């Protein structure tokens, strides 16, 4: 039981990036400069100090996709238990796939706003004390088509199948209720319970707005006479498609990627080793089979590819600059020392292509509306267009996603390491994490639901008895040899995995559905290159872990994929994003 008192409870901020790969920030091997995020992992803000202020985790896992991960980080439960077993539509197969947060599962905001006290054997609710704020992407409250009208959104939000952040524990909310969309005129943008109908000004950029609104809320909270601690969830859309950024920011990165994705993967792999984040014995996974060799492309195509990655890099840099403003606000308000900051990504780099044939009726075309000045938005990776502008709607595509996920295999939506591995940083100046001799890098495996349990322990709030998350607060306090007690499980659109200790059993669903399970030793081969499934000495372990996964799947309500029969002549497009 925590001994945290109301006067010492820390403020808590969770910052979640969107579709950002394992090696996309510079303290995790990237060439993209992210000084503000990097500073969270070190004591660089006070070089004279003998104590650490931050810690990096190299084996933090997410849940492979935007909304399942968001369901998990908000509840401390597996996605299916939270009601987001696939995406935010109601699949009609049960509450596990209803597409919005379940009423019987509390959110972290609800948990931190209240505590419970036993009195004469009865449990009564008392004040928990946290003010709760959210900015950014909700995406766990039912479906919001990107072309939905303001009136439809205003009428629909808050109904039984479209719960809003304010209904699920947040005192204040600014952000988007749906998934991806324009950074210059975001769809489903609301403030609390009111749709924002305004045409955004010329200098509006959603990532900046998210960070600036976070700064405003922090300032207001710290100026409040009640002096309650606050919890804030900063849910970015960056660097999720579309590739949108101000031109002056894009130009800072142009030309840096003219040596191509193979060279980029090689250099990132080397830096990860130099930073002691991965051992030198882990080989970098080969270039993905669907990725063209850089040298096979002509110069004009290479320049266009360089410009796509430049926009992606700009999206991350802009997010980092805004996080710097959040940190500055904490310092200015005197709340920096006792604020715990968590930073991570919701899934690996995204290989989604965004079909570029322009045919009406294909799902990307629903994003093809009008710009603020009335121009038609052209959806797709069209090489005659320069990426980044408001009238374009592009992705950075599979080859650059392959580089984002260095050194791992596969992408967002899969549960091989490339899809579920996130850079993870925890920063808490007041705690100081022990001395400089203490290892500021944690290499044991955890999963994002554990953040919820950790936040509850930090706040002195009891967790529900059925919460799947486990607190890693003892790791932050410098205790040695602390490991998660329970195995980790995944399932997303038929891709399945279980991690138990150093062993991982993983299945990649193909269109034919007949692929075999793979078995890897994560200590020696986390890049998943040496499949041990057919090695006789591991047969019993493989069978045991497969049964563990089946038991878990039954317990949390996993349904067989596809959830509904595929029509004759159609494909299961879910696992073919390079053809979308």
C-alpha positions in Angstrom: 0.0 0.0 0.0 1.4 3.4 -1.0 2.1 6.0 1.7 1.7 8.9 -0.6 -0.1 11.8 1.1 -2.2 14.5 -0.6 0.6 17.1 0.0 3.2 15.0 -1.8 1.2 13.5 -4.6 3.0 14.2 -7.9 1.5 15.7 -10.9 1.4 13.1 -13.7 1.6 13.7 -17.5 1.4 10.9 -20.1 2.6 12.0 -23.6 1.7 9.6 -26.4 3.0 9.9 -29.9 1.1 8.4 -32.8 2.6 5.9 -35.2 6.1 6.7 -34.2 8.7 3.9 -34.5 11.2 2.5 -32.0 14.2 4.5 -33.4 12.5 7.8 -34.3 13.8 10.0 -31.5 17.5 10.8 -31.0 17.8 9.3 -27.6 16.7 6.0 -29.2 19.1 6.1 -32.2 17.5 8.6 -34.5 19.1 11.4 -36.6 15.9 13.5 -36.0 16.9 16.0 -33.3 14.6 15.8 -30.3 16.4 17.7 -27.5 13.4 18.2 -25.3 12.3 14.6 -25.3 16.0 13.5 -24.9 16.3 15.7 -21.8 13.6 13.8 -20.1 15.8 10.7 -20.1 18.9 12.3 -18.5 20.0 14.8 -15.9 21.2 17.2 -18.6 19.1 20.0 -17.1 21.4 19.9 -14.0 24.9 18.7 -15.0 26.2 19.3 -11.5 23.7 16.9 -10.0 24.9 13.4 -9.0 21.4 12.0 -9.4 19.4 10.9 -12.4 16.2 12.5 -13.3 15.0 10.2 -16.1 15.0 6.6 -17.3 14.7 4.9 -20.6 13.0 1.5 -21.0 14.1 -0.5 -24.0 11.4 -3.2 -23.8 8.2 -1.3 -23.2 5.4 -2.7 -25.4 2.3 -1.2 -26.8 -0.8 -2.9 -28.4 0.1 -2.6 -32.1 -2.5 -0.1 -33.2 -3.8 3.4 -32.4 -7.2 2.8 -30.7 -6.4 -0.6 -29.0 -3.3 1.0 -27.5 -5.4 4.0 -26.4 -7.9 1.7 -24.8 -5.1 0.0 -22.8 -3.3 3.1 -21.7 -6.6 4.6 -20.4 -7.7 1.6 -18.5 -4.8 -0.7 -17.6 -6.6 -3.6 -19.3 -6.1 -5.5 -22.5 -7.8 -3.9 -25.5 -10.5 -6.5 -25.7 -11.3 -6.0 -22.0 -11.6 -2.3 -22.6 -14.0 -2.7 -25.6 -11.5 -1.9 -28.3 -10.7 -5.4 -29.6 -10.2 -4.1 -33.1 -11.1 -0.6 -34.1 -13.8 2.0 -33.2 -16.7 0.5 -35.1 -19.1 -1.9 -33.5 -18.2 -5.3 -35.0 -21.4 -6.8 -33.7 -19.7 -9.8 -32.0 -19.8 -8.7 -28.4 -18.6 -6.0 -25.9 -15.0 -6.9 -26.6 -15.3 -5.4 -30.1 -17.9 -2.7 -29.5 -15.5 0.0 -30.5 -15.9 2.3 -27.5 -14.7 2.1 -23.9 -16.8 -0.2 -21.7 -18.8 1.2 -18.9 -17.6 -1.5 -16.5 -13.9 -0.6 -16.9 -12.8 2.6 -15.2 -10.4 5.0 -16.9 -7.2 6.3 -15.3 -8.9 9.7 -15.1 -11.8 8.2 -13.2 -9.4 6.3 -10.9 -7.3 9.3 -10.1 -10.3 11.6 -9.4 -11.6 9.3 -6.6 -10.4 6.9 -4.0 -12.4 4.4 -1.8 -12.2 4.0 1.9 -13.5 1.0 3.9 -15.7 2.0 6.8 -17.2 -0.8 9.0 -16.8 -3.3 6.2 -18.4 -1.1 3.6 -16.7 0.7 0.7 -17.5 4.4 0.3 -16.2 6.9 -2.2 -14.1 9.8 -1.0 -12.3 12.5 -2.9 -9.2 11.3 -4.7 -7.9 14.7 -5.4 -6.6 14.9 -9.0 -7.8 17.4 -11.5 -7.8 15.6 -14.9 -7.0 17.1 -18.3 -6.8 15.7 -21.8 -5.6 17.2 -25.1 -5.4 15.5 -28.5 -6.7 12.3 -30.0 -9.4 10.4 -28.2 -10.2 7.6 -30.6 -11.8 5.2 -28.1 -15.4 6.5 -28.3 -17.0 5.1 -31.4 -16.6 6.0 -35.0 -16.4 9.5 -36.4 -16.1 9.5 -40.2 -13.6 12.1 -41.3 -16.2 13.7 -43.6 -18.9 13.9 -40.9 -20.7 17.3 -40.6 -20.3 19.4 -37.5 -24.0 18.9 -36.8 -23.7 15.1 -36.9 -20.8 15.2 -34.6 -22.5 17.5 -32.1 -25.6 15.3 -32.1 -23.7 12.0 -31.9 -21.0 12.8 -29.4 -21.9 11.7 -25.9 -24.6 9.2 -26.8 -24.4 5.6 -25.5 -22.0 4.4 -28.2 -19.9 7.6 -28.4 -18.6 8.4 -24.9 -16.5 11.5 -24.6 -13.5 12.3 -22.5 -15.6 14.5 -20.2 -18.0 11.5 -19.6 -15.0 9.2 -18.8 -13.4 11.2 -16.1 -11.6 14.2 -17.7 -12.5 17.6 -16.3 -11.3 19.4 -19.4 -10.7 18.3 -23.0 -9.5 19.9 -26.2 -8.9 17.6 -29.2 -10.3 15.3 -31.9 -12.8 12.5 -31.2 -11.8 10.4 -34.2 -8.6 9.1 -35.7 -6.3 10.8 -38.2 -7.0 13.8 -40.3 -5.7 17.2 -41.5 -3.3 19.0 -39.2 -4.5 22.3 -40.5 -8.2 21.8 -40.1 -8.7 18.7 -37.9 -12.0 16.8 -38.2 -14.1 16.1 -35.1 -12.3 18.9 -33.2 -14.1 19.8 -30.0 -13.6 21.6 -26.7 -15.3 19.7 -24.0 -18.9 19.1 -25.2 -18.9 21.6 -28.0 -17.8 21.1 -31.6 -15.3 23.7 -32.9 -16.9 24.9 -36.1 -14.4 27.7 -36.9 -12.2 27.7 -40.0 -8.7 27.6 -38.4 -6.4 30.6 -38.9 -3.5 30.5 -41.3 -0.9 29.8 -38.6 -2.9 26.9 -37.0 -1.2 23.5 -36.7 -2.8 20.8 -34.7 0.4 19.5 -33.0 1.2 23.1 -31.8 -2.4 23.5 -30.6 -2.3 20.3 -28.6 0.9 21.4 -26.8 -0.3 25.0 -26.3 -3.6 23.8 -24.9 -1.7 21.6 -22.5 0.4 24.6 -21.4 -2.8 26.6 -20.8 -4.4 23.9 -18.7 -1.2 23.4 -16.6 -1.0 27.1 -16.0 -4.7 27.3 -14.9 -4.3 24.3 -12.7 -1.3 25.6 -10.9 -3.0 29.0 -10.4 -6.0 27.3 -8.8 -6.3 28.2 -5.2 -7.2 24.6 -4.3 -3.8 23.4 -5.3 -4.9 19.9 -6.3 -2.4 17.7 -8.2 -3.2 17.2 -11.8 -3.2 14.3 -14.3 -2.8 15.2 -17.9 -3.0 12.9 -21.0 -1.3 14.5 -24.0 -2.4 12.3 -27.0 -0.6 13.5 -30.1 -1.6 12.6 -33.7 2.0 13.3 -34.8 3.6 11.7 -36.8 0.5 9.7 -38.0 -0.4 10.3 -41.6 -1.2 12.6 -43.4 2.2 14.1 -44.0 1.4 17.7 -43.0 3.8 20.3 -41.8 4.7 24.0 -42.3 7.1 24.3 -45.3 9.8 26.2 -43.2 9.9 23.2 -40.9 10.1 20.7 -43.7 13.0 22.5 -45.3 15.1 21.9 -42.2 15.1 18.2 -43.0 15.3 18.2 -46.8 18.3 16.4 -48.3 19.1 14.5 -45.1 17.6 11.3 -46.5 19.1 11.2 -50.0 21.2 8.1 -49.1 18.0 6.1 -48.6 16.4 3.8 -46.1 19.1 1.1 -46.1 21.7 3.6 -45.1 19.3 5.1 -42.5 18.6 1.7 -40.9 22.3 0.9 -40.7 23.2 4.2 -39.0 20.3 3.9 -36.6 21.2 0.4 -35.7 24.8 1.5 -34.9 23.6 4.4 -32.7 21.3 2.1 -30.8 24.3 -0.1 -30.0 26.4 3.0 -29.1 23.7 4.2 -26.7 23.6 0.8 -24.9 20.0 0.4 -25.9 20.5 -2.9 -27.7 23.5 -5.4 -27.6 25.8 -5.5 -30.6 25.0 -9.2 -31.0 21.5 -8.4 -32.3 21.6 -8.2 -36.0 19.5 -5.6 -37.7 16.6 -7.3 -39.5 16.8 -7.4 -43.3 15.1 -4.8 -45.5 11.4 -5.8 -45.7 10.6 -8.0 -48.7 8.1 -5.4 -50.0 10.7 -2.6 -49.9 12.5 -1.6 -53.1 16.2 -1.1 -53.1 17.1 2.6 -53.0 19.6 2.3 -55.7 17.0 0.9 -58.1 15.2 4.2 -58.2 15.9 7.2 -60.4 17.1 10.5 -58.9 13.8 12.2 -59.2 12.0 9.5 -57.3 14.8 9.6 -54.6 14.3 13.3 -54.2 10.5 12.8 -53.8 11.2 10.1 -51.2 13.6 12.3 -49.4 10.8 15.0 -49.2 8.3 12.5 -47.7 10.7 11.5 -44.9 11.6 15.2 -44.4 7.9 15.9 -43.6 7.7 13.0 -41.2 10.9 14.2 -39.5 9.4 17.7 -39.3 6.2 16.3 -37.6 8.4 14.8 -34.9 10.5 17.9 -34.5 7.5 20.1 -34.1 6.1 17.7 -31.5 9.4 17.9 -29.6 9.4 21.7 -29.6 5.9 21.7 -28.1 6.9 19.3 -25.4 9.7 21.7 -24.6 7.0 24.4 -24.1 5.2 22.0 -21.7 8.4 21.6 -19.7 9.0 25.3 -19.7 5.5 25.8 -18.3 6.1 23.3 -15.6 9.2 25.2 -14.6 7.5 28.6 -14.7 4.6 27.4 -12.5 6.9 25.7 -10.0 5.5 22.3 -10.7 8.4 20.8 -12.6 10.2 19.1 -9.7 7.2 17.0 -8.6 5.7 16.1 -12.0 6.2 12.6 -13.4 6.3 12.6 -17.2 5.8 9.4 -19.3 6.6 9.5 -23.0 5.9 6.7 -25.5 4.3 5.8 -28.8 1.1 3.9 -29.5 2.5 1.5 -32.1 5.4 1.0 -34.5 6.0 2.8 -37.8 3.0 2.6 -40.2 3.3 0.9 -43.6 -0.1 2.0 -44.8 0.1 3.2 -48.4 -3.0 5.3 -48.9 -4.3 4.1 -52.3 -3.3 6.7 -54.9 -5.6 5.8 -57.8 -8.1 8.5 -56.8 -11.2 6.3 -57.2 -14.2 7.5 -55.2 -15.4 5.0 -52.6 -12.1 3.7 -51.5 -11.6 4.5 -47.8 -8.8 7.0 -48.1 -11.0 9.1 -50.4 -13.2 10.0 -47.5 -10.3 12.4 -46.5 -10.5 14.1 -49.8 -12.5 17.2 -48.8 -11.5 20.8 -49.2 -8.8 22.9 -47.7 -9.5 26.0 -45.6 -9.4 28.2 -48.8 -11.6 25.8 -50.8 -9.1 23.7 -52.8 -9.7 20.0 -53.3 -7.5 17.8 -51.2 -5.7 15.2 -53.3 -5.4 11.9 -51.5 -2.6 9.5 -52.1 1.2 9.2 -52.6 1.3 11.1 -55.9 4.8 11.7 -57.1 3.9 14.8 -59.1 2.9 16.5 -55.8 5.2 17.9 -53.1 4.4 16.3 -49.7 3.5 18.4 -46.7 0.9 20.9 -48.0 -2.7 21.2 -46.8 -4.0 20.2 -50.2 -2.2 16.8 -50.1 -2.9 13.7 -48.1 0.1 11.3 -48.1 1.8 8.7 -46.0 5.6 8.0 -45.7 4.9 4.4 -46.7 6.5 1.0 -46.0 10.2 1.6 -46.7 10.5 4.6 -44.3 8.4 2.7 -41.8 10.9 -0.1 -42.0 13.6 2.4 -41.1 11.4 3.9 -38.2 11.2 0.4 -36.6 15.0 -0.3 -36.8 16.2 -2.8 -35.9 13.0 -4.8 -35.8 10.7 -6.6 -38.2 7.3 -5.6 -39.5 5.0 -2.6 -38.7 2.0 -1.2 -37.0 -0.8 -3.8 -36.7 1.6 -6.7 -36.4 2.8 -8.1 -33.1 6.3 -8.9 -34.2 8.7 -6.4 -32.4 8.4 -3.7 -35.1 4.7 -3.4 -34.5 4.7 -3.3 -30.7 8.0 -1.9 -29.5 8.0 1.7 -28.3 10.7 4.1 -27.0 9.7 4.8 -23.4 11.0 7.5 -21.1 10.0 8.3 -17.5 11.1 11.6 -16.0 10.6 12.7 -12.3 13.0 15.3 -10.9 11.9 15.0 -7.3 12.4 11.2 -7.2 15.9 11.4 -8.8 16.1 7.7 -9.5 19.1 7.1 -7.2 22.7 8.0 -8.1 24.5 8.3 -11.4 25.8 4.8 -10.8 22.3 3.5 -11.0 21.5 2.1 -14.4 19.2 4.7 -16.1 18.2 2.2 -18.7 15.7 -0.6 -17.9 15.9 -3.6 -20.1 13.1 -5.8 -18.6 9.8 -6.1 -20.5 6.7 -4.1 -19.6 3.6 -3.1 -21.4 1.7 0.2 -21.6 -1.1 -1.0 -19.3 1.5 -1.0 -16.5 1.7 2.8 -16.7 -1.9 2.9 -15.3 -1.0 0.7 -12.3 2.2 2.8 -11.8 0.2 6.1 -11.9 -2.2 4.7 -9.3 0.6 3.7 -7.0 2.2 7.2 -7.4 -1.1 8.8 -6.5 -1.9 6.5 -3.6 -5.0 5.3 -5.3 -6.1 1.6 -5.1 -6.4 -0.2 -8.4 -9.4 -2.4 -9.3 -8.8 -6.0 -8.3 -9.1 -7.2 -11.9 -6.6 -4.7 -13.4 -4.1 -6.4 -15.7 -1.4 -3.7 -15.4 1.4 -4.1 -12.9 3.2 -1.2 -11.3 6.9 -0.6 -12.1 7.4 2.1 -9.5 10.0 0.0 -7.7 12.1 0.1 -10.9 12.0 3.9 -10.8 13.1 3.9 -7.2 16.2 2.0 -8.2 15.3 -1.5 -7.0 17.2 -4.2 -8.8 16.0 -7.3 -10.6 12.4 -6.1 -10.8 10.4 -7.9 -13.5 6.8 -8.1 -14.5 5.2 -11.1 -12.8 2.6 -12.1 -15.5 3.2 -13.0 -19.1 2.3 -10.5 -21.9 -0.3 -11.3 -24.6 -1.4 -9.7 -27.9 -4.0 -10.2 -30.6 -4.8 -7.8 -33.3 -6.7 -8.8 -36.5 -5.4 -12.3 -36.2 -1.8 -11.5 -35.4 -1.0 -13.1 -32.1 1.8 -13.3 -29.5 2.7 -14.2 -26.0 5.9 -13.1 -24.1 7.0 -15.1 -21.0 10.3 -14.2 -19.6 12.9 -14.3 -22.4 10.6 -16.4 -24.7 8.2 -15.1 -27.3 5.7 -17.1 -29.4 4.3 -15.1 -32.3 2.0 -15.7 -35.2 1.7 -13.6 -38.3 -1.7 -14.1 -40.1 -1.5 -14.4 -43.8 -4.3 -14.2 -46.3 -4.3 -18.0 -46.5 -4.2 -18.2 -42.7 -1.9 -21.2 -42.6 1.4 -19.6 -41.3 3.1 -21.4 -38.4 3.8 -19.9 -35.0 7.4 -18.6 -34.5 9.4 -19.0 -31.4 12.3 -16.6 -30.3 14.7 -16.1 -27.5 14.4 -12.4 -26.8 17.6 -12.2 -24.9 19.8 -13.3 -27.8 17.5 -12.5 -30.8 14.9 -9.8 -30.2 15.1 -8.9 -33.9 13.4 -12.3 -34.5 15.7 -13.8 -37.1 16.3 -17.2 -35.7 13.0 -19.1 -35.4 13.4 -21.9 -32.9 9.8 -23.3 -33.2 10.9 -26.5 -34.9 13.9 -27.2 -32.6 13.0 -30.3 -30.8 14.3 -29.2 -27.4 11.8 -26.3 -27.4 8.7 -28.3 -28.4 7.3 -28.6 -24.9 7.8 -24.9 -24.2 6.2 -23.9 -27.5 3.1 -26.1 -26.8 2.9 -24.7 -23.2 3.0 -21.1 -24.4 0.5 -21.7 -27.2 -1.9 -23.1 -24.5 -1.2 -20.0 -22.4 -2.2 -17.8 -25.3 -5.4 -19.8 -26.0 -6.4 -19.6 -22.3 -5.8 -15.8 -22.3 -7.7 -15.4 -25.6 -10.7 -17.2 -24.1 -10.5 -15.2 -20.9 -10.5 -11.7 -22.5 -12.9 -12.5 -25.3 -10.7 -12.7 -28.5 -12.7 -13.8 -31.5 -11.4 -15.6 -34.5 -10.2 -13.4 -37.3 -11.7 -12.3 -39.6 -14.7 -11.4 -37.5 -17.0 -11.9 -40.4 -16.6 -14.0 -43.6 -14.7 -12.4 -46.4 -17.0 -12.1 -49.5 -16.1 -14.2 -52.5 -13.5 -12.5 -54.7 -12.4 -10.2 -52.0 -9.2 -10.2 -49.9 -8.6 -9.7 -46.2 -7.1 -6.3 -46.7 -6.4 -5.8 -43.0 -3.0 -7.4 -43.2 -2.0 -5.9 -46.6 -1.5 -2.2 -45.8 1.0 -1.7 -48.6 -1.9 -2.2 -51.0 -4.4 0.2 -49.4 
